[in-house]
Amino acid sequence: AQVVYTLTRSDDVDSVRFSIEGEPVEVFSSEGIELDGPQARDDYYDLLPPIFLNPGMVLVLGGLLVGFVPGRQLRAIISLAVIAAGWLFLNSYGTAPMGAPVLAGQNLFLGLEMVPVRIDRLSVIFATIFLIAAALNALYGWLHATRIEASMGLAYAGAAVGGALAGDFLTLFVFWELAALTSVFIVFAGGTHAAFKAGMRYLVVQVGSGLLLIAGIALRVQAGEGLAFDLMSLREADGTIILSSLLILVAFGIKAAFPFLHNWLQDSYPKASAVGAVMLSAFTTKLAVYTLARGFAGTHELIFIGAAMTAFPVFFALIENDLRKVLSYSLNNQVGFMVCAVGIGTELAINGAAAHAFVHILYKALLFMSMGAVLIRVGSARATDLGGLYKSMPWTAVFCIVGAMSISAFPLFSGFISKALIITAAMDGGYFWTWLVLLFASAGVFHHSGIKVPYFAFFAHDSGKRPAEAPLNMLVAMAIASVLCVGIGVFPGLLYSILPFPVEYLPYTVEHVVTQMQLLMFSALAFVVLMRTGLYPPELPSINLDTDWFYRRFLKNLAVSTLNGAATAR
């Protein structure tokens, strides 16, 4: 017999009712599933909760499983298998164009619609690169990742994938907090007292981001805007700032390391282990870039925030002695390009933000891998302790140079074909001064990451150290990342074909190649002149103060003095 389904959704009742031939069968309500017919309730609970339809949960659950597995190599093998399963799960959804996503797992929570899975070209490209980064992490940490790093690292990657695929704010919040909680254990795994203290500060900042996010979500729900995670406006038509949007923007900005909100990054990443820093470099800030692109594309305030992010880290990186901290400032600089592109908001700019996030994860991981290998073999990543290592670590030096050329946007390397999209979008949009700042920042990144990191680690003065080459598994991970950096640079269509919007841009024009090479050569000339004249900031064993001094020292001392004064007055 033919069965006819009639779906009725009532606006004044938090439920969705189904009927078959006029007879009520089941009710999906805020209390779960209730049956009015003879069917057993358990028949409808055989299915997993909707959030488990998100491929990120494969990695989250796999990470918890890996924590109970003995042996580092076995944990790495299982991690790779879990990542492959997550990849297959993601691919089973296919893809969809912007504006017409594939949705899965829709359900009601307290009368509000949740969408645990949203598949479109923006979400898929971020989920894809997060999975690639997770695989590289597993290979790199094959012999050196601790139980905590292997377990929490995989779950951390799953939280990033899950957040990128979330179609509603509540699902995003769950993965947002999962990313915070899993990553803090990676900082703790650095194993030193300094790592523990940095991890506690990191946790406070990340939880603060989550509190701001949930507060913004609550205000949106109160205003009747629901849980849908889509493009938002920061201002009303009359220019008044919308409080809920502002809270959410600041929450995203903390994870993206906006200026004055950035210190958690430079504080924590260099204190993680060699393996942990590679994990940390991939996910948190790029998940934030994704959320900004999804929720605040075209918000012009982000143009100025992003431009500032590209510029100010250059100065700190130039005077920093710890090369992993140099890379942390460089990470800040590169995320600034993405934030700036999101603020411009055109299709070309959003493509640029997504492309740059994709290649940045690869070359930044490669640079952190090379410095991690140095840290393992030498015991230090400080420029004053290094030099001349190319003699005994030649492959690590080569891979570091590939990462350096990629981040510097040399033609035929990945950074060239992604950064070009952003700079062109700024010029096409009429943002001339922003364009100039981006050019300055491009020259600066060549100084501090393109030249400084490989030069002082592997060349410069000979430290006399002759450590063994990096372990084979680390070399394999660095080799794969290097091949991807060069392959994307030589064949940009491979990346352009999966960007959110159709790409008609041609990066390899005579004008663009010549202009970029002129910028790089003049930057290199400036480095040589500064070195020869003794004006380049010397590498010194020192601690450089950043804006976190105000709350780590000034506000702390002020609070202690105030409390002591109050106690004395009593």
SEFIDREN-270939 format. One record per residue (C-alpha): x, y, z; residue number from 1; residue in one letter. Coordinates in steps of 0.1 Angstrom, whole numbers, always signed. Layout:
(pt (X,Y,Z),NUM,A),
...
% end
This chain:
(pt (+0,+0,+0),1,A),
(pt (+12,+35,-8),2,Q),
(pt (+22,+54,+23),3,V),
(pt (+18,+92,+23),4,V),
(pt (+39,+114,+46),5,Y),
(pt (+27,+148,+57),6,T),
(pt (+51,+170,+75),7,L),
(pt (+38,+198,+97),8,T),
(pt (+59,+223,+115),9,R),
(pt (+41,+245,+140),10,S),
(pt (+56,+280,+148),11,D),
(pt (+42,+280,+183),12,D),
(pt (+52,+245,+193),13,V),
(pt (+87,+233,+196),14,D),
(pt (+82,+201,+177),15,S),
(pt (+80,+186,+142),16,V),
(pt (+51,+161,+138),17,R),
(pt (+49,+133,+112),18,F),
(pt (+17,+114,+102),19,S),
(pt (+11,+84,+80),20,I),
(pt (-24,+83,+64),21,E),
(pt (-36,+107,+90),22,G),
(pt (-23,+87,+120),23,E),
(pt (+4,+104,+142),24,P),
(pt (+35,+83,+142),25,V),
(pt (+63,+103,+159),26,E),
(pt (+70,+136,+174),27,V),
(pt (+105,+152,+174),28,F),
(pt (+105,+176,+203),29,S),
(pt (+129,+194,+226),30,S),
(pt (+126,+165,+249),31,E),
(pt (+138,+139,+223),32,G),
(pt (+117,+115,+203),33,I),
(pt (+82,+106,+215),34,E),
(pt (+61,+80,+197),35,L),
(pt (+23,+81,+196),36,D),
(pt (+21,+49,+176),37,G),
(pt (+29,+13,+185),38,P),
(pt (+66,+15,+174),39,Q),
(pt (+91,+9,+201),40,A),
(pt (+110,+40,+212),41,R),
(pt (+144,+22,+209),42,D),
(pt (+139,+19,+171),43,D),
(pt (+146,+56,+168),44,Y),
(pt (+175,+57,+191),45,Y),
(pt (+195,+32,+171),46,D),
(pt (+208,+61,+151),47,L),
(pt (+237,+81,+165),48,L),
(pt (+232,+117,+179),49,P),
(pt (+232,+141,+149),50,P),
(pt (+266,+156,+159),51,I),
(pt (+282,+123,+151),52,F),
(pt (+273,+129,+114),53,L),
(pt (+301,+155,+115),54,N),
(pt (+334,+139,+102),55,P),
(pt (+353,+157,+128),56,G),
(pt (+339,+134,+154),57,M),
(pt (+357,+105,+138),58,V),
(pt (+390,+121,+148),59,L),
(pt (+378,+133,+182),60,V),
(pt (+367,+97,+192),61,L),
(pt (+398,+83,+175),62,G),
(pt (+420,+106,+196),63,G),
(pt (+404,+93,+228),64,L),
(pt (+410,+57,+216),65,L),
(pt (+446,+64,+207),66,V),
(pt (+452,+76,+243),67,G),
(pt (+448,+40,+255),68,F),
(pt (+470,+24,+228),69,V),
(pt (+505,+13,+239),70,P),
(pt (+536,+21,+218),71,G),
(pt (+543,+53,+199),72,R),
(pt (+545,+37,+165),73,Q),
(pt (+512,+18,+169),74,L),
(pt (+495,+50,+180),75,R),
(pt (+508,+68,+149),76,A),
(pt (+495,+40,+126),77,I),
(pt (+461,+40,+143),78,I),
(pt (+460,+78,+140),79,S),
(pt (+467,+76,+103),80,L),
(pt (+439,+50,+99),81,A),
(pt (+415,+73,+118),82,V),
(pt (+424,+103,+96),83,I),
(pt (+418,+82,+65),84,A),
(pt (+384,+72,+79),85,A),
(pt (+376,+108,+85),86,G),
(pt (+387,+117,+49),87,W),
(pt (+364,+90,+35),88,L),
(pt (+336,+102,+56),89,F),
(pt (+341,+138,+45),90,L),
(pt (+343,+127,+8),91,N),
(pt (+310,+107,+12),92,S),
(pt (+292,+141,+14),93,Y),
(pt (+307,+153,-18),94,G),
(pt (+308,+191,-22),95,T),
(pt (+284,+219,-30),96,A),
(pt (+287,+255,-44),97,P),
(pt (+286,+285,-22),98,M),
(pt (+250,+295,-14),99,G),
(pt (+236,+259,-19),100,A),
(pt (+252,+238,+8),101,P),
(pt (+246,+201,+15),102,V),
(pt (+231,+199,+51),103,L),
(pt (+230,+168,+73),104,A),
(pt (+218,+160,+108),105,G),
(pt (+193,+188,+111),106,Q),
(pt (+175,+186,+145),107,N),
(pt (+157,+207,+170),108,L),
(pt (+172,+218,+203),109,F),
(pt (+149,+237,+226),110,L),
(pt (+129,+246,+195),111,G),
(pt (+160,+259,+177),112,L),
(pt (+173,+243,+145),113,E),
(pt (+207,+228,+147),114,M),
(pt (+227,+218,+116),115,V),
(pt (+258,+197,+127),116,P),
(pt (+270,+193,+91),117,V),
(pt (+272,+220,+63),118,R),
(pt (+291,+210,+32),119,I),
(pt (+301,+237,+7),120,D),
(pt (+333,+247,-10),121,R),
(pt (+344,+270,+19),122,L),
(pt (+339,+244,+46),123,S),
(pt (+354,+215,+26),124,V),
(pt (+387,+233,+17),125,I),
(pt (+394,+240,+54),126,F),
(pt (+383,+205,+65),127,A),
(pt (+406,+191,+38),128,T),
(pt (+437,+209,+48),129,I),
(pt (+430,+202,+85),130,F),
(pt (+430,+165,+77),131,L),
(pt (+462,+168,+56),132,I),
(pt (+479,+186,+85),133,A),
(pt (+467,+159,+110),134,A),
(pt (+483,+132,+88),135,A),
(pt (+516,+152,+86),136,L),
(pt (+515,+156,+124),137,N),
(pt (+511,+118,+128),138,A),
(pt (+541,+111,+105),139,L),
(pt (+563,+138,+121),140,Y),
(pt (+555,+125,+156),141,G),
(pt (+559,+88,+147),142,W),
(pt (+588,+83,+172),143,L),
(pt (+585,+113,+194),144,H),
(pt (+549,+122,+201),145,A),
(pt (+539,+114,+237),146,T),
(pt (+507,+96,+246),147,R),
(pt (+491,+129,+254),148,I),
(pt (+503,+146,+222),149,E),
(pt (+492,+117,+200),150,A),
(pt (+457,+115,+217),151,S),
(pt (+450,+152,+221),152,M),
(pt (+466,+161,+188),153,G),
(pt (+442,+139,+169),154,L),
(pt (+412,+151,+188),155,A),
(pt (+424,+187,+183),156,Y),
(pt (+425,+182,+146),157,A),
(pt (+390,+166,+148),158,G),
(pt (+377,+197,+166),159,A),
(pt (+391,+219,+138),160,A),
(pt (+374,+197,+112),161,V),
(pt (+342,+197,+131),162,G),
(pt (+342,+235,+136),163,G),
(pt (+348,+240,+99),164,A),
(pt (+318,+218,+90),165,L),
(pt (+294,+232,+116),166,A),
(pt (+263,+247,+103),167,G),
(pt (+250,+263,+135),168,D),
(pt (+265,+282,+164),169,F),
(pt (+259,+256,+191),170,L),
(pt (+277,+229,+171),171,T),
(pt (+305,+254,+164),172,L),
(pt (+307,+263,+202),173,F),
(pt (+311,+226,+211),174,V),
(pt (+340,+222,+187),175,F),
(pt (+354,+256,+196),176,W),
(pt (+358,+246,+232),177,E),
(pt (+370,+211,+222),178,L),
(pt (+398,+228,+203),179,A),
(pt (+407,+248,+233),180,A),
(pt (+407,+220,+258),181,L),
(pt (+426,+195,+236),182,T),
(pt (+452,+220,+226),183,S),
(pt (+461,+231,+261),184,V),
(pt (+472,+195,+269),185,F),
(pt (+496,+198,+239),186,I),
(pt (+511,+229,+255),187,V),
(pt (+514,+211,+289),188,F),
(pt (+531,+182,+271),189,A),
(pt (+561,+206,+266),190,G),
(pt (+570,+191,+300),191,G),
(pt (+586,+222,+316),192,T),
(pt (+574,+245,+343),193,H),
(pt (+574,+273,+318),194,A),
(pt (+552,+252,+295),195,A),
(pt (+527,+246,+324),196,F),
(pt (+525,+283,+332),197,K),
(pt (+521,+292,+295),198,A),
(pt (+494,+265,+292),199,G),
(pt (+474,+279,+321),200,M),
(pt (+475,+314,+306),201,R),
(pt (+466,+298,+272),202,Y),
(pt (+436,+281,+288),203,L),
(pt (+423,+313,+304),204,V),
(pt (+425,+331,+271),205,V),
(pt (+408,+303,+251),206,Q),
(pt (+381,+298,+276),207,V),
(pt (+375,+335,+276),208,G),
(pt (+370,+333,+239),209,S),
(pt (+344,+306,+244),210,G),
(pt (+326,+326,+270),211,L),
(pt (+324,+356,+247),212,L),
(pt (+311,+333,+219),213,L),
(pt (+284,+317,+240),214,I),
(pt (+273,+352,+253),215,A),
(pt (+270,+364,+217),216,G),
(pt (+251,+333,+207),217,I),
(pt (+227,+338,+236),218,A),
(pt (+220,+374,+226),219,L),
(pt (+213,+363,+190),220,R),
(pt (+188,+337,+202),221,V),
(pt (+172,+363,+225),222,Q),
(pt (+168,+386,+195),223,A),
(pt (+151,+358,+176),224,G),
(pt (+179,+352,+152),225,E),
(pt (+183,+315,+160),226,G),
(pt (+214,+294,+158),227,L),
(pt (+222,+296,+121),228,A),
(pt (+259,+303,+115),229,F),
(pt (+258,+325,+84),230,D),
(pt (+270,+359,+74),231,L),
(pt (+264,+385,+101),232,M),
(pt (+264,+423,+102),233,S),
(pt (+285,+441,+128),234,L),
(pt (+264,+472,+126),235,R),
(pt (+228,+483,+122),236,E),
(pt (+217,+503,+92),237,A),
(pt (+222,+535,+113),238,D),
(pt (+258,+525,+122),239,G),
(pt (+251,+513,+157),240,T),
(pt (+272,+483,+167),241,I),
(pt (+253,+451,+173),242,I),
(pt (+264,+437,+206),243,L),
(pt (+259,+400,+198),244,S),
(pt (+280,+404,+166),245,S),
(pt (+307,+423,+184),246,L),
(pt (+310,+396,+211),247,L),
(pt (+313,+369,+185),248,I),
(pt (+338,+389,+165),249,L),
(pt (+360,+394,+195),250,V),
(pt (+357,+357,+203),251,A),
(pt (+369,+349,+168),252,F),
(pt (+395,+376,+170),253,G),
(pt (+411,+361,+202),254,I),
(pt (+417,+328,+184),255,K),
(pt (+429,+346,+153),256,A),
(pt (+453,+365,+175),257,A),
(pt (+442,+400,+167),258,F),
(pt (+466,+428,+178),259,P),
(pt (+467,+431,+216),260,F),
(pt (+449,+397,+218),261,L),
(pt (+478,+379,+202),262,H),
(pt (+502,+372,+231),263,N),
(pt (+489,+338,+240),264,W),
(pt (+503,+325,+207),265,L),
(pt (+539,+337,+212),266,Q),
(pt (+537,+327,+248),267,D),
(pt (+526,+291,+243),268,S),
(pt (+538,+278,+209),269,Y),
(pt (+575,+280,+215),270,P),
(pt (+571,+263,+249),271,K),
(pt (+555,+232,+234),272,A),
(pt (+576,+202,+224),273,S),
(pt (+591,+199,+189),274,A),
(pt (+560,+178,+179),275,V),
(pt (+535,+199,+198),276,G),
(pt (+544,+232,+182),277,A),
(pt (+538,+217,+147),278,V),
(pt (+503,+206,+159),279,M),
(pt (+495,+240,+174),280,L),
(pt (+506,+259,+143),281,S),
(pt (+480,+243,+121),282,A),
(pt (+445,+245,+136),283,F),
(pt (+435,+272,+161),284,T),
(pt (+442,+304,+141),285,T),
(pt (+430,+289,+108),286,K),
(pt (+398,+277,+124),287,L),
(pt (+393,+313,+134),288,A),
(pt (+400,+325,+99),289,V),
(pt (+374,+301,+86),290,Y),
(pt (+348,+315,+111),291,T),
(pt (+356,+351,+101),292,L),
(pt (+352,+342,+64),293,A),
(pt (+319,+325,+72),294,R),
(pt (+305,+351,+95),295,G),
(pt (+321,+385,+88),296,F),
(pt (+332,+385,+51),297,A),
(pt (+331,+421,+39),298,G),
(pt (+333,+437,+74),299,T),
(pt (+356,+466,+66),300,H),
(pt (+370,+469,+101),301,E),
(pt (+388,+436,+95),302,L),
(pt (+408,+452,+67),303,I),
(pt (+426,+476,+91),304,F),
(pt (+429,+449,+118),305,I),
(pt (+444,+425,+93),306,G),
(pt (+468,+451,+79),307,A),
(pt (+480,+459,+114),308,A),
(pt (+485,+422,+120),309,M),
(pt (+507,+419,+90),310,T),
(pt (+530,+448,+100),311,A),
(pt (+536,+448,+138),312,F),
(pt (+550,+412,+142),313,P),
(pt (+578,+421,+117),314,V),
(pt (+596,+442,+143),315,F),
(pt (+593,+417,+171),316,F),
(pt (+604,+388,+149),317,A),
(pt (+635,+407,+137),318,L),
(pt (+648,+412,+173),319,I),
(pt (+638,+378,+186),320,E),
(pt (+664,+352,+194),321,N),
(pt (+642,+321,+198),322,D),
(pt (+636,+310,+162),323,L),
(pt (+604,+291,+171),324,R),
(pt (+591,+324,+186),325,K),
(pt (+602,+341,+154),326,V),
(pt (+579,+316,+136),327,L),
(pt (+551,+324,+160),328,S),
(pt (+553,+361,+152),329,Y),
(pt (+555,+351,+115),330,S),
(pt (+523,+331,+120),331,L),
(pt (+506,+362,+133),332,N),
(pt (+518,+381,+103),333,N),
(pt (+505,+356,+78),334,Q),
(pt (+471,+353,+95),335,V),
(pt (+469,+391,+91),336,G),
(pt (+469,+386,+53),337,F),
(pt (+439,+363,+56),338,M),
(pt (+420,+386,+80),339,V),
(pt (+426,+415,+56),340,C),
(pt (+412,+395,+27),341,A),
(pt (+381,+385,+47),342,V),
(pt (+375,+422,+54),343,G),
(pt (+377,+431,+17),344,I),
(pt (+351,+404,+12),345,G),
(pt (+351,+400,-26),346,T),
(pt (+350,+366,-42),347,E),
(pt (+387,+371,-52),348,L),
(pt (+396,+381,-16),349,A),
(pt (+377,+352,+0),350,I),
(pt (+395,+328,-24),351,N),
(pt (+427,+344,-14),352,G),
(pt (+420,+339,+23),353,A),
(pt (+411,+303,+18),354,A),
(pt (+441,+296,-5),355,A),
(pt (+465,+314,+19),356,H),
(pt (+452,+294,+49),357,A),
(pt (+457,+262,+29),358,F),
(pt (+493,+268,+19),359,V),
(pt (+502,+286,+52),360,H),
(pt (+493,+254,+71),361,I),
(pt (+518,+235,+49),362,L),
(pt (+547,+258,+49),363,Y),
(pt (+544,+269,+85),364,K),
(pt (+542,+233,+96),365,A),
(pt (+574,+227,+74),366,L),
(pt (+592,+255,+92),367,L),
(pt (+582,+244,+126),368,F),
(pt (+591,+208,+117),369,M),
(pt (+626,+219,+107),370,S),
(pt (+631,+239,+139),371,M),
(pt (+616,+210,+159),372,G),
(pt (+642,+187,+143),373,A),
(pt (+669,+211,+153),374,V),
(pt (+655,+213,+188),375,L),
(pt (+655,+175,+192),376,I),
(pt (+691,+171,+179),377,R),
(pt (+707,+202,+194),378,V),
(pt (+685,+208,+224),379,G),
(pt (+679,+245,+215),380,S),
(pt (+662,+266,+189),381,A),
(pt (+679,+298,+198),382,R),
(pt (+699,+316,+171),383,A),
(pt (+727,+322,+195),384,T),
(pt (+731,+285,+200),385,D),
(pt (+730,+275,+164),386,L),
(pt (+748,+280,+131),387,G),
(pt (+767,+257,+107),388,G),
(pt (+742,+229,+111),389,L),
(pt (+738,+224,+73),390,Y),
(pt (+771,+204,+75),391,K),
(pt (+754,+176,+95),392,S),
(pt (+717,+182,+89),393,M),
(pt (+717,+190,+51),394,P),
(pt (+682,+176,+44),395,W),
(pt (+666,+195,+72),396,T),
(pt (+683,+226,+59),397,A),
(pt (+670,+220,+24),398,V),
(pt (+634,+215,+37),399,F),
(pt (+637,+246,+59),400,C),
(pt (+647,+266,+28),401,I),
(pt (+617,+253,+9),402,V),
(pt (+594,+265,+37),403,G),
(pt (+613,+298,+38),404,A),
(pt (+609,+304,+0),405,M),
(pt (+572,+294,+2),406,S),
(pt (+564,+318,+30),407,I),
(pt (+584,+345,+12),408,S),
(pt (+562,+340,-19),409,A),
(pt (+590,+332,-43),410,F),
(pt (+576,+323,-78),411,P),
(pt (+571,+285,-82),412,L),
(pt (+564,+282,-45),413,F),
(pt (+530,+280,-28),414,S),
(pt (+529,+313,-11),415,G),
(pt (+533,+331,-44),416,F),
(pt (+501,+319,-59),417,I),
(pt (+480,+325,-27),418,S),
(pt (+493,+358,-15),419,K),
(pt (+489,+372,-50),420,A),
(pt (+451,+368,-48),421,L),
(pt (+450,+389,-16),422,I),
(pt (+472,+417,-28),423,I),
(pt (+454,+419,-61),424,T),
(pt (+421,+419,-43),425,A),
(pt (+433,+449,-22),426,A),
(pt (+444,+468,-53),427,M),
(pt (+412,+460,-72),428,D),
(pt (+391,+471,-43),429,G),
(pt (+408,+505,-42),430,G),
(pt (+426,+499,-9),431,Y),
(pt (+458,+516,-19),432,F),
(pt (+473,+522,+16),433,W),
(pt (+463,+486,+26),434,T),
(pt (+481,+474,-5),435,W),
(pt (+512,+493,+5),436,L),
(pt (+511,+478,+40),437,V),
(pt (+508,+443,+26),438,L),
(pt (+538,+449,+3),439,L),
(pt (+558,+461,+33),440,F),
(pt (+547,+431,+53),441,A),
(pt (+557,+408,+24),442,S),
(pt (+592,+422,+24),443,A),
(pt (+593,+419,+62),444,G),
(pt (+584,+383,+62),445,V),
(pt (+612,+375,+38),446,F),
(pt (+636,+391,+63),447,H),
(pt (+624,+373,+95),448,H),
(pt (+613,+339,+81),449,S),
(pt (+627,+337,+46),450,G),
(pt (+662,+347,+56),451,I),
(pt (+666,+349,+93),452,K),
(pt (+654,+314,+103),453,V),
(pt (+674,+293,+78),454,P),
(pt (+704,+316,+79),455,Y),
(pt (+710,+317,+117),456,F),
(pt (+700,+280,+122),457,A),
(pt (+720,+264,+94),458,F),
(pt (+746,+290,+82),459,F),
(pt (+758,+322,+98),460,A),
(pt (+786,+316,+123),461,H),
(pt (+797,+280,+128),462,D),
(pt (+786,+269,+163),463,S),
(pt (+808,+239,+160),464,G),
(pt (+778,+216,+167),465,K),
(pt (+776,+185,+145),466,R),
(pt (+743,+168,+154),467,P),
(pt (+729,+138,+136),468,A),
(pt (+704,+144,+108),469,E),
(pt (+667,+145,+117),470,A),
(pt (+650,+111,+123),471,P),
(pt (+637,+94,+91),472,L),
(pt (+600,+99,+100),473,N),
(pt (+605,+136,+104),474,M),
(pt (+624,+138,+71),475,L),
(pt (+595,+120,+54),476,V),
(pt (+569,+144,+68),477,A),
(pt (+591,+174,+58),478,M),
(pt (+596,+159,+23),479,A),
(pt (+558,+155,+18),480,I),
(pt (+552,+191,+30),481,A),
(pt (+580,+203,+7),482,S),
(pt (+565,+185,-23),483,V),
(pt (+531,+200,-16),484,L),
(pt (+546,+235,-13),485,C),
(pt (+564,+232,-46),486,V),
(pt (+537,+213,-64),487,G),
(pt (+510,+239,-56),488,I),
(pt (+534,+267,-66),489,G),
(pt (+542,+251,-100),490,V),
(pt (+506,+239,-106),491,F),
(pt (+483,+265,-90),492,P),
(pt (+453,+251,-107),493,G),
(pt (+454,+222,-83),494,L),
(pt (+445,+246,-55),495,L),
(pt (+425,+271,-74),496,Y),
(pt (+401,+243,-85),497,S),
(pt (+389,+237,-50),498,I),
(pt (+386,+273,-38),499,L),
(pt (+351,+286,-27),500,P),
(pt (+345,+306,-59),501,F),
(pt (+355,+302,-96),502,P),
(pt (+390,+315,-102),503,V),
(pt (+399,+334,-134),504,E),
(pt (+431,+348,-119),505,Y),
(pt (+465,+341,-136),506,L),
(pt (+494,+344,-111),507,P),
(pt (+522,+338,-136),508,Y),
(pt (+522,+370,-156),509,T),
(pt (+554,+388,-165),510,V),
(pt (+543,+419,-145),511,E),
(pt (+535,+399,-113),512,H),
(pt (+566,+377,-114),513,V),
(pt (+590,+407,-121),514,V),
(pt (+573,+428,-94),515,T),
(pt (+576,+401,-68),516,Q),
(pt (+612,+393,-76),517,M),
(pt (+621,+430,-74),518,Q),
(pt (+605,+431,-39),519,L),
(pt (+623,+400,-28),520,L),
(pt (+657,+411,-42),521,M),
(pt (+655,+446,-26),522,F),
(pt (+646,+429,+7),523,S),
(pt (+676,+406,+4),524,A),
(pt (+698,+435,-5),525,L),
(pt (+686,+454,+26),526,A),
(pt (+694,+423,+47),527,F),
(pt (+730,+421,+33),528,V),
(pt (+736,+458,+38),529,V),
(pt (+723,+458,+74),530,L),
(pt (+744,+427,+82),531,M),
(pt (+776,+442,+66),532,R),
(pt (+772,+475,+83),533,T),
(pt (+764,+460,+117),534,G),
(pt (+729,+476,+118),535,L),
(pt (+710,+444,+118),536,Y),
(pt (+696,+436,+153),537,P),
(pt (+721,+412,+168),538,P),
(pt (+711,+378,+181),539,E),
(pt (+713,+381,+219),540,L),
(pt (+702,+358,+247),541,P),
(pt (+674,+381,+259),542,S),
(pt (+637,+384,+266),543,I),
(pt (+618,+408,+245),544,N),
(pt (+588,+426,+260),545,L),
(pt (+554,+425,+242),546,D),
(pt (+520,+439,+252),547,T),
(pt (+514,+409,+275),548,D),
(pt (+538,+427,+300),549,W),
(pt (+508,+449,+310),550,F),
(pt (+488,+420,+323),551,Y),
(pt (+516,+396,+332),552,R),
(pt (+536,+421,+352),553,R),
(pt (+520,+456,+356),554,F),
(pt (+484,+445,+363),555,L),
(pt (+496,+416,+384),556,K),
(pt (+518,+438,+405),557,N),
(pt (+491,+464,+407),558,L),
(pt (+466,+438,+420),559,A),
(pt (+491,+425,+446),560,V),
(pt (+499,+460,+458),561,S),
(pt (+462,+468,+461),562,T),
(pt (+454,+437,+480),563,L),
(pt (+484,+442,+503),564,N),
(pt (+473,+478,+509),565,G),
(pt (+438,+467,+517),566,A),
(pt (+450,+441,+541),567,A),
(pt (+473,+467,+558),568,T),
(pt (+444,+492,+562),569,A),
(pt (+424,+466,+580),570,R),
% end
